[in-house]
Amino acid sequence: MPLPFEQVSQPLRYAEELLQRFELLARATTSDNLLGDLAEAAAALASCELSQVYLLDDTHTRLSLSAEWLHGCLQPKLMTSLPSDYDGEQLLQYCLCQNRVLSLSNLTGSQHATPFLPPAAQAWSSLLCLPLLNAQAQVCGLLLTASAQVREFECFACTLGKLGNFALNQLQLLRQLSAASAVPATHAPVIAPCASGYGLIGDSVSMRGVYRLISKVLHNPVNILLTGETGTGKELVARAIHDCGFRRSQSFVVQNCASLPENLLESELFGYRKGAFTGADRDRKGLFDAADGGTLFLDEIGDMPLSLQAKLLRVLQEGEVRPLGSTTTHKVDVRIIAATHRHLRTLVEEGRFREDLFYRLSHFPIELPALRQRDADILRLARHFAEQACNFLQRPPCRWADASLERLASYAFPGNVRELKGLVERAVLLCEGGELLPEHFNLQPAQEAEDSSLNLRERMDRVERNLLLDCLRKNRGNQTQAARELGLPRRTLLYRMERLSISPANA
């Protein structure tokens, strides 16, 4: 039996209006028009009095109200911006951080705070909030609808979500076209500086890749493993993730796992109860409790003793901490960011690191590039460190001699950014005429010029030694991977290391 005409025509009318809204969004020529059309479309399709469009900035640290449709008209654009912890806006925070649709059909008498909704003569009763995703499936904003009537908005979540995601991708295209049109036709395209530096310095391709990975974890509570050679700035990256993420209003606690003996490290991390050991005359909270609600950065995690690795795994799996001398556990909410310059998989194979902890920590690894892989950033970092040193010494800025810049640009920097910082600070101290000259920098000269008395064999050995050292450092001391990259049997690599006096500790 065919359905009545009214039951058939209503879905058809809704589908027709939805297609018209998609067409209208596709024809938008400016960002403001596009966002305003999206807000109007959401209000019309859901038959509600209010719709709002919120967008995250490029660094994912600010959430801004970008368009608002209220009682049948588009509201003037206001520079309303919320920090990334969204203090007081827990509903928005839930949708952003959990990537979940939120539908509330009765806000009257609810415990949920809604200060982001505009004041109205009649209190808001129903609300729908859904995340907006870009082409890479990253949460980049929110679409919100609200009504003073008790409504079930959940049935609109699917269509409004698709409409909002389409508008977000259109917005990205409009911004790309606007940026391209701003480049003069007589000049070659210039790569724009990365807007998502998170307070870090560097615009090289490898650092842009790091910024992209950081953006994926700012509003997700996953644990992170930072890897890379020593001196690449792992603690700076960990602090940037904390300062720009949703835990920024809580504590950031740092502990180097290689700096304390096993017993001291255990009591430092987990705390202890009075009488747990000689000298424990009172209860003391550990770093997990100090970082509760925030971030705990565990540097040199590869040097953590095996016995403590088991306790750390318990915290990661269950979120529970048991202090020394206690028979009970308690819950903590801590994000762990671990860092190491070692190759953890090799340590697992050698039985020096727990395999289950390795897989738990490496859920989201971020490898930091060595400075020699960031050619475009070396001089920029050098100028920054020189400016910092001059400010600290309260002296005028130093000029740079072209020869000094050339020597820095051609140096390999085995100590990475830490070495560069030390070299520049020393040069500023030595500089007396206001200009940084090559002799102010303690750089090794070209190897052939170091000793002209070396014969051909000795020079070849020196070149081979440097090549092996560089490859070993690149692979963080993993001899098997270094031999594979050099195309040598591992036994041959070990023989050449012994002949050239290369200790594994040097790698």
C-alpha positions as CSV (number, residue, x, y, z in Angstrom):
1,M,0.0,0.0,0.0
2,P,1.6,3.3,-1.0
3,L,2.4,5.9,1.7
4,P,0.3,9.1,2.0
5,F,1.6,12.0,-0.1
6,E,2.5,14.0,3.1
7,Q,4.8,11.3,4.4
8,V,6.6,11.1,1.1
9,S,6.8,14.8,0.3
10,Q,8.3,15.9,3.6
11,P,11.6,13.9,3.2
12,L,11.8,15.0,-0.4
13,R,11.5,18.6,0.5
14,Y,14.2,18.2,3.2
15,A,16.5,16.5,0.7
16,E,15.9,19.2,-1.9
17,E,16.7,22.0,0.6
18,L,19.8,20.1,1.7
19,L,21.1,20.0,-1.9
20,Q,20.3,23.7,-2.3
21,R,22.4,24.4,0.8
22,F,25.3,22.4,-0.6
23,E,25.1,24.3,-3.9
24,L,25.0,27.6,-2.0
25,L,28.1,26.7,0.0
26,A,29.9,25.7,-3.2
27,R,29.3,29.1,-4.8
28,A,30.6,31.1,-1.8
29,T,33.5,33.3,-2.8
30,T,34.8,34.6,0.6
31,S,35.4,32.9,3.9
32,D,32.9,35.2,5.8
33,N,30.2,34.4,3.3
34,L,30.9,30.7,3.5
35,L,30.7,30.5,7.3
36,G,27.6,32.8,7.4
37,D,25.9,30.5,4.8
38,L,26.8,27.5,6.9
39,A,25.3,29.0,10.1
40,E,22.1,29.9,8.2
41,A,21.9,26.5,6.6
42,A,22.2,24.7,9.9
43,A,19.5,26.8,11.5
44,A,17.1,26.3,8.6
45,L,17.7,22.5,8.3
46,A,17.3,22.0,12.0
47,S,14.4,24.5,12.3
48,C,16.0,26.2,15.3
49,E,16.6,29.8,16.5
50,L,20.4,29.6,16.9
51,S,23.3,28.2,15.1
52,Q,27.1,28.9,15.7
53,V,30.3,28.0,13.9
54,Y,33.5,27.7,15.9
55,L,36.9,27.3,14.4
56,L,40.3,26.4,15.8
57,D,43.3,28.5,14.7
58,D,46.3,27.0,12.9
59,T,48.1,26.1,16.2
60,H,44.9,24.5,17.7
61,T,45.3,26.8,20.8
62,R,42.4,29.2,20.2
63,L,38.8,28.5,19.5
64,S,36.9,31.4,18.0
65,L,33.2,32.0,17.3
66,S,33.4,32.6,13.5
67,A,29.7,32.9,12.6
68,E,26.4,33.1,14.4
69,W,22.8,32.9,13.1
70,L,20.3,34.1,15.7
71,H,16.5,34.6,15.3
72,G,16.6,34.8,11.5
73,C,19.6,37.0,10.9
74,L,23.4,36.8,10.8
75,Q,25.0,38.5,13.8
76,P,27.9,40.9,13.4
77,K,31.3,39.1,13.5
78,L,32.7,39.3,17.0
79,M,36.4,38.4,17.9
80,T,35.3,36.0,20.6
81,S,38.2,33.7,21.3
82,L,38.6,31.0,23.9
83,P,41.9,29.4,25.1
84,S,42.6,25.7,24.4
85,D,41.6,24.6,27.9
86,Y,38.1,26.2,27.3
87,D,37.7,26.9,31.1
88,G,33.9,27.1,31.7
89,E,33.0,25.5,28.3
90,Q,33.2,21.8,29.2
91,L,30.6,20.9,26.6
92,L,32.7,22.4,23.8
93,Q,35.8,20.8,25.2
94,Y,34.1,17.4,25.3
95,C,33.1,17.6,21.6
96,L,36.6,18.9,20.5
97,C,38.8,16.6,22.6
98,Q,36.7,13.4,22.3
99,N,35.5,14.0,18.7
100,R,32.0,13.1,19.8
101,V,28.6,14.5,18.9
102,L,26.7,15.9,21.8
103,S,22.9,16.2,21.8
104,L,21.0,17.5,24.9
105,S,17.2,17.7,24.7
106,N,16.5,19.4,28.0
107,L,18.9,22.0,29.4
108,T,16.4,23.3,31.9
109,G,17.7,22.6,35.4
110,S,20.8,20.9,33.9
111,Q,24.2,21.0,35.6
112,H,25.9,21.8,32.3
113,A,27.2,25.4,32.0
114,T,26.4,27.1,28.7
115,P,28.0,30.6,28.9
116,F,28.9,30.3,25.2
117,L,25.1,30.6,24.3
118,P,23.9,34.2,23.8
119,P,21.3,35.6,26.3
120,A,17.7,35.1,25.3
121,A,14.3,36.1,26.5
122,Q,13.4,32.4,26.9
123,A,16.0,30.0,28.2
124,W,17.7,27.6,25.8
125,S,16.3,24.1,26.2
126,S,17.9,22.0,23.5
127,L,21.4,21.8,22.0
128,L,23.3,19.9,19.4
129,C,27.1,20.3,19.1
130,L,29.2,18.3,16.6
131,P,32.9,18.4,15.6
132,L,33.9,19.6,12.1
133,L,36.6,17.6,10.3
134,N,38.9,18.6,7.6
135,A,40.1,16.4,4.7
136,Q,42.7,14.8,6.9
137,A,40.0,13.8,9.5
138,Q,41.3,16.3,12.0
139,V,38.9,18.2,14.3
140,C,39.2,21.8,13.3
141,G,36.0,23.3,14.7
142,L,32.4,22.9,15.9
143,L,28.9,23.4,14.6
144,L,26.3,24.1,17.2
145,T,22.5,24.5,17.0
146,A,20.2,25.4,19.9
147,S,16.5,26.0,20.5
148,A,14.3,27.4,23.3
149,Q,12.0,24.5,22.7
150,V,12.5,20.9,23.8
151,R,13.8,19.3,20.7
152,E,15.5,16.0,19.6
153,F,18.3,17.3,17.5
154,E,20.2,14.0,17.2
155,C,18.4,13.1,14.0
156,F,20.1,16.1,12.2
157,A,23.6,15.2,13.3
158,C,24.5,13.2,10.2
159,T,23.3,15.6,7.6
160,L,24.6,18.7,9.5
161,G,28.0,17.0,10.0
162,K,28.4,16.3,6.3
163,L,27.3,19.8,5.5
164,G,29.8,21.3,8.0
165,N,32.7,19.1,6.8
166,F,32.0,20.1,3.2
167,A,32.0,23.8,4.3
168,L,35.3,23.3,6.1
169,N,37.0,21.8,3.0
170,Q,35.6,24.7,0.9
171,L,37.1,27.1,3.4
172,Q,40.5,25.5,3.0
173,L,40.3,25.8,-0.8
174,L,39.3,29.5,-0.5
175,R,42.2,30.2,1.7
176,Q,44.6,28.4,-0.6
177,L,43.3,30.4,-3.6
178,S,43.6,33.6,-1.7
179,A,47.2,32.8,-0.7
180,A,48.1,31.9,-4.3
181,S,46.6,35.1,-5.7
182,A,48.7,37.1,-3.3
183,V,51.9,35.9,-4.9
184,P,53.1,38.3,-7.7
185,A,53.0,36.6,-11.1
186,T,56.6,37.7,-11.9
187,H,58.0,35.8,-8.9
188,A,58.3,32.1,-8.3
189,P,55.9,30.7,-5.6
190,V,57.3,31.1,-2.1
191,I,56.6,28.6,0.6
192,A,54.8,30.4,3.3
193,P,56.2,30.2,6.8
194,C,54.6,27.5,8.9
195,A,51.9,29.1,11.1
196,S,51.9,26.1,13.5
197,G,55.3,26.6,15.1
198,Y,54.0,26.1,18.7
199,G,56.7,28.5,19.9
200,L,59.4,26.3,18.3
201,I,61.9,27.8,15.8
202,G,62.2,26.3,12.4
203,D,60.5,26.2,9.1
204,S,62.3,23.4,7.3
205,V,60.4,20.5,5.7
206,S,61.4,18.2,8.5
207,M,60.1,20.6,11.2
208,R,56.9,21.1,9.3
209,G,56.4,17.4,9.6
210,V,56.9,17.6,13.3
211,Y,54.3,20.4,13.6
212,R,51.8,18.3,11.7
213,L,52.2,15.4,14.2
214,I,52.0,17.8,17.1
215,S,48.7,19.2,15.8
216,K,47.2,15.6,15.9
217,V,47.8,15.1,19.6
218,L,47.1,18.5,21.2
219,H,43.5,17.7,21.9
220,N,43.8,13.9,22.2
221,P,44.9,12.3,25.5
222,V,47.3,9.8,23.9
223,N,50.8,9.2,25.4
224,I,53.7,10.3,23.2
225,L,57.2,9.0,22.6
226,L,59.7,11.6,21.4
227,T,62.8,10.1,19.8
228,G,65.9,11.6,18.1
229,E,69.5,12.3,18.7
230,T,70.6,14.0,21.9
231,G,70.4,17.8,21.7
232,T,67.4,18.0,19.3
233,G,65.1,19.7,21.7
234,K,62.8,16.9,22.9
235,E,61.9,18.7,26.2
236,L,61.0,21.9,24.2
237,V,58.6,19.9,22.1
238,A,57.1,18.2,25.1
239,R,56.5,21.6,26.7
240,A,55.0,22.9,23.5
241,I,52.5,20.0,23.4
242,H,51.6,20.7,27.0
243,D,51.4,24.5,26.7
244,C,49.3,24.4,23.5
245,G,47.1,21.4,24.5
246,F,44.0,21.0,26.6
247,R,46.0,20.4,29.8
248,R,47.8,23.8,29.6
249,S,46.2,25.1,32.8
250,Q,47.6,22.2,34.8
251,S,51.2,21.3,35.9
252,F,54.1,20.3,33.6
253,V,56.5,18.1,35.5
254,V,59.9,16.9,34.3
255,Q,62.0,14.0,35.4
256,N,65.2,12.6,33.9
257,C,65.2,8.8,34.4
258,A,69.0,8.6,34.1
259,S,69.7,11.2,36.8
260,L,68.8,9.2,39.9
261,P,69.5,5.7,41.3
262,E,66.7,3.2,41.1
263,N,65.5,3.5,44.6
264,L,65.5,7.3,44.6
265,L,63.8,7.4,41.2
266,E,61.0,5.1,42.4
267,S,60.2,7.2,45.5
268,E,60.5,10.4,43.4
269,L,57.9,9.1,40.8
270,F,55.5,7.3,43.1
271,G,56.0,8.9,46.5
272,Y,56.1,7.1,49.8
273,R,54.4,6.6,53.1
274,K,55.8,7.3,56.5
275,G,58.0,4.5,57.6
276,A,58.5,3.0,54.2
277,F,62.3,3.2,54.6
278,T,64.9,4.7,56.9
279,G,64.4,8.5,57.0
280,A,60.8,8.4,55.7
281,D,59.4,10.4,58.6
282,R,56.3,11.7,56.8
283,D,54.1,10.9,53.8
284,R,55.4,12.4,50.5
285,K,53.6,12.7,47.2
286,G,55.4,11.6,44.0
287,L,55.6,13.3,40.7
288,F,52.6,11.4,39.3
289,D,50.5,13.1,42.0
290,A,52.2,16.4,41.3
291,A,51.3,16.1,37.6
292,D,47.7,14.9,38.3
293,G,45.5,16.6,35.6
294,G,48.6,17.7,33.7
295,T,51.7,16.3,31.9
296,L,54.6,14.3,33.2
297,F,57.7,14.4,30.9
298,L,60.0,11.3,31.4
299,D,63.3,12.1,29.7
300,E,65.7,9.3,28.9
301,I,63.1,6.6,29.4
302,G,65.5,4.1,27.9
303,D,67.6,4.3,31.1
304,M,64.7,3.4,33.4
305,P,65.4,0.2,35.4
306,L,63.4,-2.9,34.5
307,S,61.7,-3.1,37.9
308,L,60.3,0.5,37.5
309,Q,59.2,-0.2,34.0
310,A,56.6,-2.7,35.3
311,K,55.2,0.0,37.7
312,L,55.1,2.5,35.0
313,L,53.2,0.1,32.7
314,R,50.6,-0.2,35.5
315,V,50.1,3.5,35.6
316,L,49.7,3.6,31.8
317,Q,47.3,0.7,31.7
318,E,45.1,1.4,34.8
319,G,45.9,5.0,35.8
320,E,46.8,3.7,39.2
321,V,49.7,4.7,41.5
322,R,50.9,2.8,44.7
323,P,53.4,4.8,46.8
324,L,56.2,3.0,48.5
325,G,55.1,1.5,51.8
326,S,51.4,1.6,50.9
327,T,49.1,-1.3,50.4
328,T,46.5,0.6,48.4
329,T,46.5,2.3,45.0
330,H,44.8,5.6,43.9
331,K,43.9,7.0,40.6
332,V,45.7,9.7,38.7
333,D,45.0,11.5,35.5
334,V,48.4,12.1,33.9
335,R,49.5,12.4,30.3
336,I,52.9,10.8,29.8
337,I,55.3,12.2,27.3
338,A,58.5,10.0,27.2
339,A,61.7,10.8,25.4
340,T,64.9,8.9,24.5
341,H,67.9,9.2,22.2
342,R,68.3,5.4,22.3
343,H,66.8,2.8,20.0
344,L,64.2,1.2,22.2
345,R,63.5,-1.7,19.8
346,T,67.1,-2.7,20.1
347,L,66.9,-2.5,23.9
348,V,63.8,-4.7,23.8
349,E,65.8,-7.3,21.7
350,E,68.6,-7.2,24.2
351,G,66.2,-7.7,27.1
352,R,66.9,-4.3,28.6
353,F,63.5,-2.8,28.0
354,R,60.0,-4.3,28.4
355,E,58.3,-5.1,25.2
356,D,54.8,-4.4,26.5
357,L,55.9,-1.0,27.8
358,F,57.6,-0.3,24.5
359,Y,54.4,-0.9,22.5
360,R,52.4,1.1,25.1
361,L,54.8,4.1,24.9
362,S,55.2,4.0,21.1
363,H,51.5,4.5,20.5
364,F,52.3,7.9,18.9
365,P,56.0,8.4,18.2
366,I,57.4,11.7,17.0
367,E,61.0,11.6,15.7
368,L,62.8,14.9,15.9
369,P,65.2,15.6,13.1
370,A,68.9,16.2,13.6
371,L,70.2,19.7,13.0
372,R,72.1,18.6,9.9
373,Q,68.7,17.6,8.4
374,R,67.4,21.2,9.0
375,D,69.8,23.2,6.8
376,A,67.2,26.0,6.4
377,D,66.9,26.4,10.1
378,I,70.6,26.6,11.2
379,L,71.2,30.3,10.5
380,R,67.8,31.3,11.9
381,L,68.5,29.4,15.1
382,A,72.0,31.0,15.3
383,R,70.6,34.5,15.0
384,H,68.0,33.7,17.7
385,F,70.6,32.4,20.1
386,A,72.9,35.4,19.5
387,E,70.0,37.8,20.2
388,Q,69.2,35.9,23.4
389,A,72.8,36.0,24.5
390,C,73.1,39.8,23.8
391,N,69.9,40.5,25.8
392,F,71.2,38.4,28.7
393,L,74.5,40.3,28.7
394,Q,72.7,43.6,28.2
395,R,74.8,44.6,25.2
396,P,73.9,45.8,21.7
397,P,73.1,43.1,19.1
398,C,76.1,41.7,17.3
399,R,76.5,41.8,13.5
400,W,77.3,38.6,11.6
401,A,80.2,38.3,9.3
402,D,79.4,36.4,6.1
403,A,82.3,34.0,6.6
404,S,80.8,33.1,10.0
405,L,77.4,32.3,8.6
406,E,79.1,30.2,5.8
407,R,81.0,28.2,8.4
408,L,78.0,27.5,10.5
409,A,75.9,26.5,7.5
410,S,78.6,23.9,6.4
411,Y,79.2,22.4,9.9
412,A,77.6,19.0,10.7
413,F,76.7,19.8,14.4
414,P,77.0,16.3,16.0
415,G,75.6,17.9,19.2
416,N,72.6,19.3,17.3
417,V,70.7,22.4,18.6
418,R,72.3,22.2,22.0
419,E,75.8,22.4,20.4
420,L,74.8,25.3,18.2
421,K,73.4,27.2,21.2
422,G,76.7,26.7,23.2
423,L,78.8,27.8,20.2
424,V,76.9,31.0,19.6
425,E,76.8,31.9,23.3
426,R,80.6,31.4,23.5
427,A,81.1,33.5,20.3
428,V,79.0,36.4,21.8
429,L,81.2,36.4,24.9
430,L,84.4,36.5,22.8
431,C,83.1,39.2,20.5
432,E,84.5,42.6,21.3
433,G,84.1,44.6,18.2
434,G,80.4,44.1,17.7
435,E,80.8,41.6,14.8
436,L,80.8,37.8,15.1
437,L,83.9,36.5,13.2
438,P,84.9,33.0,12.2
439,E,87.6,32.9,14.9
440,H,84.9,33.4,17.6
441,F,83.4,30.0,16.8
442,N,85.1,26.8,18.1
443,L,84.5,24.8,15.0
444,Q,86.7,22.0,13.7
445,P,88.4,23.2,10.4
446,A,88.2,21.1,7.3
447,Q,89.8,17.8,8.0
448,E,92.3,17.8,5.1
449,A,93.7,21.1,6.5
450,E,94.0,19.9,10.0
451,D,97.3,18.1,9.5
452,S,99.1,18.4,6.1
453,S,101.6,15.7,7.2
454,L,99.0,13.0,6.9
455,N,99.6,10.5,4.2
456,L,96.9,9.2,1.8
457,R,96.1,6.1,4.0
458,E,95.7,8.2,7.2
459,R,93.4,10.6,5.4
460,M,91.3,7.8,4.0
461,D,91.0,6.3,7.5
462,R,89.9,9.6,8.9
463,V,87.2,10.0,6.2
464,E,86.0,6.4,6.8
465,R,85.9,7.0,10.6
466,N,83.8,10.1,10.2
467,L,81.4,8.3,7.8
468,L,80.9,5.4,10.3
469,L,80.4,7.7,13.2
470,D,77.8,9.8,11.3
471,C,75.9,6.6,10.3
472,L,76.0,5.2,13.8
473,R,74.7,8.5,15.3
474,K,72.0,8.7,12.7
475,N,70.8,5.2,13.7
476,R,71.3,6.0,17.4
477,G,74.0,3.5,18.0
478,N,72.1,0.6,16.3
479,Q,75.0,-1.3,14.7
480,T,72.7,-3.7,12.7
481,Q,70.8,-0.8,11.1
482,A,74.0,1.1,10.4
483,A,75.6,-1.9,8.8
484,R,72.5,-2.4,6.6
485,E,72.6,1.2,5.5
486,L,76.3,1.1,4.7
487,G,75.8,-2.2,2.8
488,L,78.2,-4.1,5.1
489,P,77.9,-7.3,7.1
490,R,77.6,-6.5,10.8
491,R,80.8,-8.4,11.5
492,T,82.7,-6.2,9.0
493,L,81.3,-3.1,10.6
494,L,82.5,-4.3,14.0
495,Y,86.0,-5.0,12.6
496,R,86.2,-1.5,11.1
497,M,85.0,0.1,14.3
498,E,87.7,-1.7,16.2
499,R,90.4,-0.8,13.7
500,L,89.4,2.9,13.6
501,S,89.1,3.0,17.5
502,I,85.3,3.7,17.4
503,S,83.7,2.9,20.7
504,P,79.9,2.2,20.9
505,A,79.8,4.9,23.5
506,N,80.9,7.5,20.9
507,A,77.9,6.7,18.8
